[in-house]
């Protein structure tokens, strides 16, 4: 059984036991989290729309961390202009414990 959830402006396909990296949620490690924006549930058949209106996906926060650094480099030829920046995106790792639906 799998579910497609939406959080942080992105969609994720999750199953029970999966660990997914989502946008930072602001919860500490060990806390429970519930995703109520379920778009679809699949398994024997696919449920969408009104069939998954009351469905939820439960999970547990594993860690809050930051991803590897991404280098952003701006360069314009013939003018001597260049600018180097780095960015590390924060994320929350969530272990999916239960799909209700």
Biopython code that builds the backbone (N, CA, C, O; Angstrom):
import numpy as np
from Bio.PDB.StructureBuilder import StructureBuilder

atoms = [
    (1, "UNK", "N", (0.840, -1.174, 0.000)),
    (1, "UNK", "CA", (0.000, 0.000, 0.000)),
    (1, "UNK", "C", (0.888, 1.241, 0.000)),
    (1, "UNK", "O", (1.894, 1.298, 0.707)),
    (2, "UNK", "N", (0.505, 2.226, -0.798)),
    (2, "UNK", "CA", (1.257, 3.470, -0.858)),
    (2, "UNK", "C", (0.281, 4.632, -0.861)),
    (2, "UNK", "O", (-0.913, 4.465, -1.109)),
    (3, "UNK", "N", (0.812, 5.806, -0.580)),
    (3, "UNK", "CA", (0.010, 7.023, -0.600)),
    (3, "UNK", "C", (0.827, 8.130, -1.250)),
    (3, "UNK", "O", (2.057, 8.122, -1.214)),
    (4, "UNK", "N", (0.125, 9.072, -1.838)),
    (4, "UNK", "CA", (0.768, 10.265, -2.391)),
    (4, "UNK", "C", (0.302, 11.433, -1.540)),
    (4, "UNK", "O", (-0.888, 11.740, -1.472)),
    (5, "UNK", "N", (1.274, 12.085, -0.884)),
    (5, "UNK", "CA", (0.959, 13.197, 0.009)),
    (5, "UNK", "C", (1.576, 14.476, -0.537)),
    (5, "UNK", "O", (2.521, 14.436, -1.324)),
    (6, "UNK", "N", (1.029, 15.611, -0.110)),
    (6, "UNK", "CA", (1.570, 16.914, -0.501)),
    (6, "UNK", "C", (1.957, 17.670, 0.769)),
    (6, "UNK", "O", (1.146, 17.822, 1.683)),
    (7, "UNK", "N", (3.197, 18.138, 0.815)),
    (7, "UNK", "CA", (3.673, 18.955, 1.922)),
    (7, "UNK", "C", (4.816, 19.823, 1.427)),
    (7, "UNK", "O", (5.654, 19.377, 0.642)),
    (8, "UNK", "N", (4.846, 21.052, 1.884)),
    (8, "UNK", "CA", (5.918, 21.961, 1.501)),
    (8, "UNK", "C", (5.933, 22.304, 0.027)),
    (8, "UNK", "O", (6.987, 22.632, -0.516)),
    (9, "UNK", "N", (4.776, 22.236, -0.641)),
    (9, "UNK", "CA", (4.716, 22.564, -2.055)),
    (9, "UNK", "C", (5.196, 21.459, -2.968)),
    (9, "UNK", "O", (5.338, 21.675, -4.172)),
    (10, "UNK", "N", (5.452, 20.272, -2.424)),
    (10, "UNK", "CA", (5.918, 19.138, -3.221)),
    (10, "UNK", "C", (5.042, 17.930, -2.947)),
    (10, "UNK", "O", (4.328, 17.888, -1.945)),
    (11, "UNK", "N", (5.095, 16.952, -3.832)),
    (11, "UNK", "CA", (4.339, 15.717, -3.661)),
    (11, "UNK", "C", (5.302, 14.553, -3.492)),
    (11, "UNK", "O", (6.335, 14.487, -4.160)),
    (12, "UNK", "N", (4.952, 13.624, -2.582)),
    (12, "UNK", "CA", (5.805, 12.491, -2.269)),
    (12, "UNK", "C", (4.999, 11.201, -2.320)),
    (12, "UNK", "O", (3.867, 11.155, -1.839)),
    (13, "UNK", "N", (5.573, 10.160, -2.898)),
    (13, "UNK", "CA", (4.969, 8.829, -2.875)),
    (13, "UNK", "C", (5.605, 8.082, -1.710)),
    (13, "UNK", "O", (6.820, 7.884, -1.688)),
    (14, "UNK", "N", (4.778, 7.659, -0.727)),
    (14, "UNK", "CA", (5.302, 7.048, 0.487)),
    (14, "UNK", "C", (4.603, 5.722, 0.758)),
    (14, "UNK", "O", (3.453, 5.515, 0.372)),
    (15, "UNK", "N", (5.321, 4.833, 1.429)),
    (15, "UNK", "CA", (4.789, 3.571, 1.923)),
    (15, "UNK", "C", (5.160, 3.465, 3.389)),
    (15, "UNK", "O", (5.996, 4.228, 3.873)),
    (16, "UNK", "N", (4.545, 2.523, 4.106)),
    (16, "UNK", "CA", (4.879, 2.342, 5.512)),
    (16, "UNK", "C", (6.325, 1.876, 5.633)),
    (16, "UNK", "O", (6.762, 0.979, 4.912)),
    (17, "UNK", "N", (7.062, 2.496, 6.552)),
    (17, "UNK", "CA", (8.470, 2.164, 6.759)),
    (17, "UNK", "C", (9.434, 3.031, 5.985)),
    (17, "UNK", "O", (10.635, 2.985, 6.248)),
    (18, "UNK", "N", (8.955, 3.821, 5.038)),
    (18, "UNK", "CA", (9.828, 4.702, 4.254)),
    (18, "UNK", "C", (10.311, 5.868, 5.106)),
    (18, "UNK", "O", (9.617, 6.314, 6.020)),
    (19, "UNK", "N", (11.502, 6.352, 4.798)),
    (19, "UNK", "CA", (12.019, 7.581, 5.390)),
    (19, "UNK", "C", (12.122, 8.598, 4.264)),
    (19, "UNK", "O", (12.861, 8.401, 3.299)),
    (20, "UNK", "N", (11.375, 9.687, 4.398)),
    (20, "UNK", "CA", (11.355, 10.718, 3.362)),
    (20, "UNK", "C", (11.888, 12.029, 3.926)),
    (20, "UNK", "O", (11.703, 12.334, 5.104)),
    (21, "UNK", "N", (12.553, 12.799, 3.065)),
    (21, "UNK", "CA", (13.050, 14.128, 3.431)),
    (21, "UNK", "C", (12.072, 15.155, 2.905)),
    (21, "UNK", "O", (11.905, 15.302, 1.694)),
    (22, "UNK", "N", (11.420, 15.872, 3.818)),
    (22, "UNK", "CA", (10.451, 16.900, 3.441)),
    (22, "UNK", "C", (10.980, 18.251, 3.890)),
    (22, "UNK", "O", (11.951, 18.323, 4.644)),
    (23, "UNK", "N", (10.348, 19.315, 3.432)),
    (23, "UNK", "CA", (10.729, 20.653, 3.872)),
    (23, "UNK", "C", (10.630, 20.731, 5.390)),
    (23, "UNK", "O", (9.839, 20.014, 6.004)),
    (24, "UNK", "N", (11.426, 21.596, 5.990)),
    (24, "UNK", "CA", (11.497, 21.686, 7.441)),
    (24, "UNK", "C", (10.117, 21.909, 8.054)),
    (24, "UNK", "O", (9.382, 22.807, 7.642)),
    (25, "UNK", "N", (9.767, 21.069, 9.058)),
    (25, "UNK", "CA", (8.448, 21.112, 9.678)),
    (25, "UNK", "C", (8.432, 21.833, 11.012)),
    (25, "UNK", "O", (7.360, 22.233, 11.467)),
    (26, "UNK", "N", (9.565, 22.013, 11.652)),
    (26, "UNK", "CA", (9.600, 22.694, 12.937)),
    (26, "UNK", "C", (9.237, 21.799, 14.108)),
    (26, "UNK", "O", (8.780, 22.289, 15.141)),
    (27, "UNK", "N", (9.433, 20.496, 13.965)),
    (27, "UNK", "CA", (9.178, 19.550, 15.051)),
    (27, "UNK", "C", (10.497, 18.901, 15.432)),
    (27, "UNK", "O", (11.411, 18.794, 14.615)),
    (28, "UNK", "N", (10.583, 18.466, 16.693)),
    (28, "UNK", "CA", (11.804, 17.844, 17.197)),
    (28, "UNK", "C", (11.822, 16.349, 16.869)),
    (28, "UNK", "O", (10.783, 15.759, 16.572)),
    (29, "UNK", "N", (13.004, 15.748, 16.925)),
    (29, "UNK", "CA", (13.154, 14.314, 16.672)),
    (29, "UNK", "C", (12.364, 13.520, 17.699)),
    (29, "UNK", "O", (12.405, 13.815, 18.893)),
    (30, "UNK", "N", (11.644, 12.511, 17.226)),
    (30, "UNK", "CA", (10.827, 11.679, 18.100)),
    (30, "UNK", "C", (9.369, 12.096, 18.157)),
    (30, "UNK", "O", (8.532, 11.319, 18.615)),
    (31, "UNK", "N", (9.041, 13.300, 17.706)),
    (31, "UNK", "CA", (7.659, 13.767, 17.726)),
    (31, "UNK", "C", (6.869, 13.140, 16.574)),
    (31, "UNK", "O", (7.423, 12.792, 15.531)),
    (32, "UNK", "N", (5.570, 13.009, 16.793)),
    (32, "UNK", "CA", (4.684, 12.470, 15.762)),
    (32, "UNK", "C", (4.225, 13.597, 14.843)),
    (32, "UNK", "O", (4.073, 14.743, 15.267)),
    (33, "UNK", "N", (4.011, 13.253, 13.588)),
    (33, "UNK", "CA", (3.531, 14.212, 12.609)),
    (33, "UNK", "C", (2.438, 13.528, 11.781)),
    (33, "UNK", "O", (2.537, 12.341, 11.468)),
    (34, "UNK", "N", (1.395, 14.289, 11.431)),
    (34, "UNK", "CA", (0.286, 13.753, 10.648)),
    (34, "UNK", "C", (0.150, 14.585, 9.373)),
    (34, "UNK", "O", (0.030, 15.808, 9.430)),
    (35, "UNK", "N", (0.171, 13.912, 8.234)),
    (35, "UNK", "CA", (-0.046, 14.570, 6.943)),
    (35, "UNK", "C", (-1.491, 14.310, 6.548)),
    (35, "UNK", "O", (-1.879, 13.166, 6.310)),
    (36, "UNK", "N", (-2.296, 15.380, 6.478)),
    (36, "UNK", "CA", (-3.706, 15.204, 6.145)),
    (36, "UNK", "C", (-4.028, 15.582, 4.700)),
    (36, "UNK", "O", (-5.161, 15.412, 4.252)),
    (37, "UNK", "N", (-3.052, 16.084, 3.984)),
    (37, "UNK", "CA", (-3.250, 16.424, 2.576)),
    (37, "UNK", "C", (-2.836, 15.226, 1.717)),
    (37, "UNK", "O", (-1.770, 15.225, 1.101)),
    (38, "UNK", "N", (-3.704, 14.206, 1.689)),
    (38, "UNK", "CA", (-3.445, 12.979, 0.934)),
    (38, "UNK", "C", (-4.134, 13.113, -0.418)),
    (38, "UNK", "O", (-5.332, 13.390, -0.485)),
    (39, "UNK", "N", (-3.378, 12.916, -1.495)),
    (39, "UNK", "CA", (-3.917, 13.067, -2.840)),
    (39, "UNK", "C", (-4.442, 11.757, -3.406)),
    (39, "UNK", "O", (-5.429, 11.750, -4.141)),
    (40, "UNK", "N", (-3.785, 10.638, -3.067)),
    (40, "UNK", "CA", (-4.200, 9.343, -3.596)),
    (40, "UNK", "C", (-3.686, 8.240, -2.690)),
    (40, "UNK", "O", (-2.677, 8.397, -2.001)),
    (41, "UNK", "N", (-4.400, 7.118, -2.703)),
    (41, "UNK", "CA", (-3.961, 5.912, -1.994)),
    (41, "UNK", "C", (-4.062, 4.760, -2.977)),
    (41, "UNK", "O", (-5.092, 4.557, -3.619)),
    (42, "UNK", "N", (-2.967, 4.006, -3.083)),
    (42, "UNK", "CA", (-2.934, 2.884, -4.015)),
    (42, "UNK", "C", (-2.616, 1.596, -3.289)),
    (42, "UNK", "O", (-2.111, 1.602, -2.167)),
    (43, "UNK", "N", (-2.910, 0.529, -3.927)),
    (43, "UNK", "CA", (-2.681, -0.799, -3.379)),
    (43, "UNK", "C", (-3.327, -1.767, -4.331)),
    (43, "UNK", "O", (-2.832, -1.991, -5.436)),
    (44, "UNK", "N", (-4.459, -2.358, -3.900)),
    (44, "UNK", "CA", (-5.229, -3.202, -4.818)),
    (44, "UNK", "C", (-5.895, -2.342, -5.890)),
    (44, "UNK", "O", (-5.972, -2.733, -7.055)),
    (45, "UNK", "N", (-6.374, -1.170, -5.484)),
    (45, "UNK", "CA", (-6.979, -0.236, -6.423)),
    (45, "UNK", "C", (-6.558, 1.176, -6.061)),
    (45, "UNK", "O", (-6.029, 1.413, -4.975)),
    (46, "UNK", "N", (-6.788, 2.099, -6.954)),
    (46, "UNK", "CA", (-6.392, 3.481, -6.713)),
    (46, "UNK", "C", (-7.589, 4.278, -6.219)),
    (46, "UNK", "O", (-8.652, 4.262, -6.841)),
    (47, "UNK", "N", (-7.418, 4.978, -5.098)),
    (47, "UNK", "CA", (-8.464, 5.841, -4.551)),
    (47, "UNK", "C", (-8.002, 7.294, -4.672)),
    (47, "UNK", "O", (-6.892, 7.638, -4.266)),
    (48, "UNK", "N", (-8.858, 8.132, -5.231)),
    (48, "UNK", "CA", (-8.552, 9.559, -5.369)),
    (48, "UNK", "C", (-9.804, 10.373, -5.086)),
    (48, "UNK", "O", (-10.897, 9.814, -5.006)),
    (49, "UNK", "N", (-9.664, 11.664, -4.935)),
    (49, "UNK", "CA", (-10.796, 12.570, -4.797)),
    (49, "UNK", "C", (-11.536, 12.398, -3.489)),
    (49, "UNK", "O", (-10.934, 12.436, -2.416)),
    (50, "UNK", "N", (-12.843, 12.208, -3.576)),
    (50, "UNK", "CA", (-13.694, 12.079, -2.388)),
    (50, "UNK", "C", (-13.370, 10.827, -1.576)),
    (50, "UNK", "O", (-13.641, 10.789, -0.376)),
    (51, "UNK", "N", (-12.796, 9.803, -2.207)),
    (51, "UNK", "CA", (-12.469, 8.562, -1.506)),
    (51, "UNK", "C", (-11.360, 8.754, -0.475)),
    (51, "UNK", "O", (-11.284, 7.990, 0.487)),
    (52, "UNK", "N", (-10.499, 9.755, -0.652)),
    (52, "UNK", "CA", (-9.384, 9.977, 0.270)),
    (52, "UNK", "C", (-9.521, 11.288, 1.038)),
    (52, "UNK", "O", (-8.543, 11.814, 1.569)),
    (53, "UNK", "N", (-10.741, 11.806, 1.092)),
    (53, "UNK", "CA", (-10.958, 13.087, 1.762)),
    (53, "UNK", "C", (-10.589, 13.032, 3.243)),
    (53, "UNK", "O", (-10.037, 13.994, 3.776)),
    (54, "UNK", "N", (-10.889, 11.908, 3.920)),
    (54, "UNK", "CA", (-10.620, 11.772, 5.351)),
    (54, "UNK", "C", (-9.344, 10.976, 5.629)),
    (54, "UNK", "O", (-9.065, 10.659, 6.786)),
    (55, "UNK", "N", (-8.574, 10.651, 4.608)),
    (55, "UNK", "CA", (-7.363, 9.844, 4.796)),
    (55, "UNK", "C", (-6.238, 10.670, 5.398)),
    (55, "UNK", "O", (-6.127, 11.871, 5.151)),
    (56, "UNK", "N", (-5.412, 10.013, 6.186)),
    (56, "UNK", "CA", (-4.232, 10.655, 6.778)),
    (56, "UNK", "C", (-3.044, 9.712, 6.691)),
    (56, "UNK", "O", (-3.200, 8.501, 6.534)),
    (57, "UNK", "N", (-1.861, 10.289, 6.796)),
    (57, "UNK", "CA", (-0.627, 9.516, 6.854)),
    (57, "UNK", "C", (0.106, 9.953, 8.110)),
    (57, "UNK", "O", (0.353, 11.143, 8.307)),
    (58, "UNK", "N", (0.456, 8.987, 8.966)),
    (58, "UNK", "CA", (1.145, 9.277, 10.216)),
    (58, "UNK", "C", (2.623, 8.948, 10.069)),
    (58, "UNK", "O", (3.008, 8.017, 9.361)),
    (59, "UNK", "N", (3.439, 9.742, 10.760)),
    (59, "UNK", "CA", (4.874, 9.518, 10.714)),
    (59, "UNK", "C", (5.536, 9.996, 11.990)),
    (59, "UNK", "O", (4.898, 10.587, 12.862)),
    (60, "UNK", "N", (6.835, 9.725, 12.081)),
    (60, "UNK", "CA", (7.633, 10.126, 13.239)),
    (60, "UNK", "C", (8.878, 10.841, 12.734)),
    (60, "UNK", "O", (9.541, 10.368, 11.811)),
    (61, "UNK", "N", (9.191, 11.966, 13.331)),
    (61, "UNK", "CA", (10.359, 12.741, 12.915)),
    (61, "UNK", "C", (11.625, 12.000, 13.338)),
    (61, "UNK", "O", (11.801, 11.666, 14.510)),
    (62, "UNK", "N", (12.498, 11.752, 12.372)),
    (62, "UNK", "CA", (13.763, 11.066, 12.649)),
    (62, "UNK", "C", (14.843, 12.085, 12.984)),
    (62, "UNK", "O", (15.555, 11.934, 13.977)),
    (63, "UNK", "N", (14.971, 13.137, 12.148)),
    (63, "UNK", "CA", (15.990, 14.156, 12.391)),
    (63, "UNK", "C", (15.656, 15.439, 11.639)),
    (63, "UNK", "O", (14.905, 15.436, 10.664)),
    (64, "UNK", "N", (16.227, 16.515, 12.116)),
    (64, "UNK", "CA", (16.230, 17.795, 11.417)),
    (64, "UNK", "C", (17.673, 18.062, 11.038)),
    (64, "UNK", "O", (18.557, 18.029, 11.894)),
    (65, "UNK", "N", (17.922, 18.326, 9.770)),
    (65, "UNK", "CA", (19.298, 18.519, 9.316)),
    (65, "UNK", "C", (19.308, 19.456, 8.124)),
    (65, "UNK", "O", (18.284, 20.017, 7.733)),
    (66, "UNK", "N", (20.497, 19.608, 7.559)),
    (66, "UNK", "CA", (20.665, 20.436, 6.371)),
    (66, "UNK", "C", (21.350, 19.616, 5.285)),
    (66, "UNK", "O", (22.229, 18.801, 5.567)),
    (67, "UNK", "N", (20.939, 19.840, 4.051)),
    (67, "UNK", "CA", (21.470, 19.095, 2.914)),
    (67, "UNK", "C", (22.881, 19.575, 2.576)),
    (67, "UNK", "O", (23.389, 20.525, 3.172)),
    (68, "UNK", "N", (23.496, 18.905, 1.618)),
    (68, "UNK", "CA", (24.823, 19.314, 1.170)),
    (68, "UNK", "C", (24.775, 20.702, 0.544)),
    (68, "UNK", "O", (23.741, 21.133, 0.035)),
    (69, "UNK", "N", (25.896, 21.386, 0.588)),
    (69, "UNK", "CA", (25.964, 22.749, 0.062)),
    (69, "UNK", "C", (25.907, 22.744, -1.460)),
    (69, "UNK", "O", (26.559, 21.943, -2.129)),
    (70, "UNK", "N", (25.108, 23.660, -1.977)),
    (70, "UNK", "CA", (25.002, 23.873, -3.410)),
    (70, "UNK", "C", (25.665, 25.210, -3.710)),
    (70, "UNK", "O", (25.340, 26.222, -3.089)),
    (71, "UNK", "N", (26.584, 25.215, -4.652)),
    (71, "UNK", "CA", (27.292, 26.440, -5.023)),
    (71, "UNK", "C", (26.507, 27.158, -6.125)),
    (71, "UNK", "O", (26.156, 26.563, -7.144)),
    (72, "UNK", "N", (26.242, 28.439, -5.903)),
    (72, "UNK", "CA", (25.552, 29.274, -6.883)),
    (72, "UNK", "C", (26.574, 30.285, -7.382)),
    (72, "UNK", "O", (27.090, 31.085, -6.602)),
    (73, "UNK", "N", (26.865, 30.252, -8.661)),
    (73, "UNK", "CA", (27.905, 31.100, -9.227)),
    (73, "UNK", "C", (27.319, 31.931, -10.361)),
    (73, "UNK", "O", (26.830, 31.387, -11.351)),
    (74, "UNK", "N", (27.370, 33.254, -10.210)),
    (74, "UNK", "CA", (26.909, 34.173, -11.249)),
    (74, "UNK", "C", (28.137, 34.728, -11.968)),
    (74, "UNK", "O", (29.118, 35.107, -11.329)),
    (75, "UNK", "N", (28.078, 34.772, -13.287)),
    (75, "UNK", "CA", (29.211, 35.225, -14.074)),
    (75, "UNK", "C", (28.701, 35.913, -15.326)),
    (75, "UNK", "O", (27.815, 35.403, -16.013)),
    (76, "UNK", "N", (29.264, 37.073, -15.616)),
    (76, "UNK", "CA", (28.953, 37.765, -16.859)),
    (76, "UNK", "C", (30.259, 37.997, -17.605)),
    (76, "UNK", "O", (31.187, 38.600, -17.067)),
    (77, "UNK", "N", (30.331, 37.527, -18.824)),
    (77, "UNK", "CA", (31.587, 37.650, -19.566)),
    (77, "UNK", "C", (31.911, 39.090, -19.960)),
    (77, "UNK", "O", (31.015, 39.915, -20.136)),
    (78, "UNK", "N", (33.181, 39.371, -20.094)),
    (78, "UNK", "CA", (33.728, 40.634, -20.601)),
    (78, "UNK", "C", (33.546, 41.812, -19.659)),
    (78, "UNK", "O", (33.961, 42.919, -20.004)),
    (79, "UNK", "N", (32.943, 41.631, -18.480)),
    (79, "UNK", "CA", (32.744, 42.756, -17.579)),
    (79, "UNK", "C", (33.501, 42.588, -16.272)),
    (79, "UNK", "O", (33.590, 43.529, -15.483)),
    (80, "UNK", "N", (34.043, 41.412, -16.037)),
    (80, "UNK", "CA", (34.756, 41.164, -14.792)),
    (80, "UNK", "C", (33.823, 40.862, -13.629)),
    (80, "UNK", "O", (34.263, 40.814, -12.481)),
    (81, "UNK", "N", (32.539, 40.658, -13.912)),
    (81, "UNK", "CA", (31.576, 40.410, -12.844)),
    (81, "UNK", "C", (31.473, 38.923, -12.552)),
    (81, "UNK", "O", (31.212, 38.117, -13.446)),
    (82, "UNK", "N", (31.681, 38.573, -11.298)),
    (82, "UNK", "CA", (31.401, 37.214, -10.843)),
    (82, "UNK", "C", (31.043, 37.264, -9.365)),
    (82, "UNK", "O", (31.540, 38.110, -8.622)),
    (83, "UNK", "N", (30.186, 36.358, -8.954)),
    (83, "UNK", "CA", (29.707, 36.330, -7.588)),
    (83, "UNK", "C", (29.474, 34.875, -7.204)),
    (83, "UNK", "O", (28.818, 34.131, -7.933)),
    (84, "UNK", "N", (30.010, 34.475, -6.067)),
    (84, "UNK", "CA", (29.895, 33.086, -5.625)),
    (84, "UNK", "C", (29.136, 33.041, -4.302)),
    (84, "UNK", "O", (29.506, 33.715, -3.340)),
    (85, "UNK", "N", (28.086, 32.250, -4.264)),
    (85, "UNK", "CA", (27.295, 32.051, -3.062)),
    (85, "UNK", "C", (27.096, 30.563, -2.835)),
    (85, "UNK", "O", (27.202, 29.764, -3.766)),
    (86, "UNK", "N", (26.808, 30.196, -1.593)),
    (86, "UNK", "CA", (26.467, 28.822, -1.272)),
    (86, "UNK", "C", (25.124, 28.779, -0.576)),
    (86, "UNK", "O", (24.691, 29.765, 0.021)),
    (87, "UNK", "N", (24.461, 27.626, -0.654)),
    (87, "UNK", "CA", (23.150, 27.473, -0.017)),
    (87, "UNK", "C", (23.016, 26.053, 0.512)),
    (87, "UNK", "O", (23.335, 25.087, -0.181)),
    (88, "UNK", "N", (22.535, 25.935, 1.763)),
    (88, "UNK", "CA", (22.230, 24.622, 2.347)),
    (88, "UNK", "C", (20.767, 24.623, 2.758)),
    (88, "UNK", "O", (20.355, 25.421, 3.601)),
    (89, "UNK", "N", (19.989, 23.740, 2.172)),
    (89, "UNK", "CA", (18.557, 23.670, 2.439)),
    (89, "UNK", "C", (18.292, 22.830, 3.692)),
    (89, "UNK", "O", (18.832, 21.733, 3.833)),
    (90, "UNK", "N", (17.465, 23.344, 4.594)),
    (90, "UNK", "CA", (17.065, 22.604, 5.781)),
    (90, "UNK", "C", (15.970, 21.604, 5.414)),
    (90, "UNK", "O", (15.122, 21.881, 4.566)),
    (91, "UNK", "N", (15.999, 20.440, 6.061)),
    (91, "UNK", "CA", (14.971, 19.436, 5.815)),
    (91, "UNK", "C", (14.655, 18.683, 7.098)),
    (91, "UNK", "O", (15.407, 18.746, 8.071)),
    (92, "UNK", "N", (13.537, 17.973, 7.089)),
    (92, "UNK", "CA", (13.131, 17.108, 8.181)),
    (92, "UNK", "C", (12.962, 15.706, 7.612)),
    (92, "UNK", "O", (12.219, 15.514, 6.649)),
    (93, "UNK", "N", (13.647, 14.724, 8.199)),
    (93, "UNK", "CA", (13.504, 13.340, 7.791)),
    (93, "UNK", "C", (12.377, 12.719, 8.607)),
    (93, "UNK", "O", (12.399, 12.764, 9.837)),
    (94, "UNK", "N", (11.396, 12.144, 7.926)),
    (94, "UNK", "CA", (10.217, 11.576, 8.575)),
    (94, "UNK", "C", (10.091, 10.111, 8.191)),
    (94, "UNK", "O", (10.162, 9.763, 7.013)),
    (95, "UNK", "N", (9.899, 9.237, 9.209)),
    (95, "UNK", "CA", (9.647, 7.819, 8.960)),
    (95, "UNK", "C", (8.139, 7.609, 8.967)),
    (95, "UNK", "O", (7.469, 7.950, 9.942)),
    (96, "UNK", "N", (7.609, 7.056, 7.895)),
    (96, "UNK", "CA", (6.175, 6.823, 7.765)),
    (96, "UNK", "C", (5.802, 5.586, 8.573)),
    (96, "UNK", "O", (6.352, 4.506, 8.359)),
    (97, "UNK", "N", (4.860, 5.753, 9.507)),
    (97, "UNK", "CA", (4.479, 4.648, 10.381)),
    (97, "UNK", "C", (3.149, 4.020, 10.003)),
    (97, "UNK", "O", (2.975, 2.811, 10.161)),
    (98, "UNK", "N", (2.197, 4.820, 9.501)),
    (98, "UNK", "CA", (0.870, 4.272, 9.235)),
    (98, "UNK", "C", (0.152, 5.090, 8.173)),
    (98, "UNK", "O", (0.227, 6.318, 8.157)),
    (99, "UNK", "N", (-0.553, 4.381, 7.276)),
    (99, "UNK", "CA", (-1.391, 5.032, 6.281)),
    (99, "UNK", "C", (-2.841, 4.692, 6.617)),
    (99, "UNK", "O", (-3.241, 3.529, 6.557)),
    (100, "UNK", "N", (-3.625, 5.710, 6.973)),
    (100, "UNK", "CA", (-5.035, 5.529, 7.313)),
    (100, "UNK", "C", (-5.877, 5.946, 6.127)),
    (100, "UNK", "O", (-5.854, 7.111, 5.730)),
    (101, "UNK", "N", (-6.617, 5.017, 5.558)),
    (101, "UNK", "CA", (-7.462, 5.423, 4.461)),
    (101, "UNK", "C", (-8.035, 4.244, 3.794)),
    (101, "UNK", "O", (-8.787, 4.385, 2.830)),
]
sb = StructureBuilder()
sb.init_structure("model")
sb.init_model(0)
sb.init_chain("A")
sb.init_seg("    ")
for serial, (resi, resn, name, xyz) in enumerate(atoms, 1):
    if name == "N":
        sb.init_residue(resn, " ", resi, " ")
    sb.init_atom(name, np.array(xyz, "f"), 0.0, 1.0, " ", f" {name:<3s}", serial, name[0])
structure = sb.get_structure()
